[in-house]
Amino acid sequence: MKRIAILYSEYSPLIDAIKYRLSDCTVDIMTSPVNTDDYDLIVLSNYNAEFEGNAIKCHHSLLPAFNSAEPEKEAMLAGVKVTGITIFLTNPYKIIAQYPIFINNSMHYDELKQELTYLEQTIFPLVTEKVLNNEPFDISMLLNKKCSGNCGGCSGCNH
């Protein structure tokens, strides 16, 4: 059975989403660093302390844009129309998935933050599962679609 450690500084529903998605794994939830050799994967969820090892983490912007503690606020102040989430490995740093959302003219800061949080709770557990199992993926697989949209303009075909 695979072992996962979820490190957090502040509780998030993301922890429950990951536990649910990876219910066939042993999941330890903790607030302080762990011996990475004891785990198959380390997940950082709202973890604010330094972490030296390799872990998977999600950020509320399309990195490298708005790489800060308040990316939602920066996106709103900059007036951008697209932002999203980035899922990456920490050491060595490697972006492994990004998913965009559009910011319409009437969207408020709280709505943006809520949409990004929902997106994180939906996609991050799926990507975590794929990374843990060393399986390839693309966004169409994560969203259970039959078509990636790369076949020349189809609308959900099986190629």
Steps between C-alpha positions, in 0.01 A plus 500: 500500500635842409559763769432870464575784739291816478671796667286799586520822699130578482221248447348492153220289347766403246633256760167316506484499118846341479418244771179407317672469161786293643293288737696189407821658639623567851470876547671673793399859567747713694615852570876445521761364258537127457765254397436491127646149476196369689256615230433442134379859459492820705210740438512861615159652574511856631840417645680826576826377655815414305512150358828371357387174339303424187127546534198577285330834553226716345517877447209732417644652183639391168863505602731674442242781527410623850742280693415647839305434818193682359479408132121555482538857624785569259301363205201720585716811546683434174169470314587172330219308332649151542651333802481147635688242699845352461596164645871448534777299659712701743850351479601500226242760400287368215154607385294188434150640439325831446132575459363845407185687600368823357439810707197691374451872556245455778693238699583596857810396690308253719349335192843462342643349815202264527537386137873437540440305820235287329734439207780404738275256689389343172823473302780481758389162646476354148848619404635378834361154432661492155837615635485247784432218256757631250231512232489737204211739480358794314223736598235313299575185703470695823161636406374161373457624144545274201666763285788734571387743230823448306348310209405802294185644646288202597244517774560204724576229245700186560735581211 
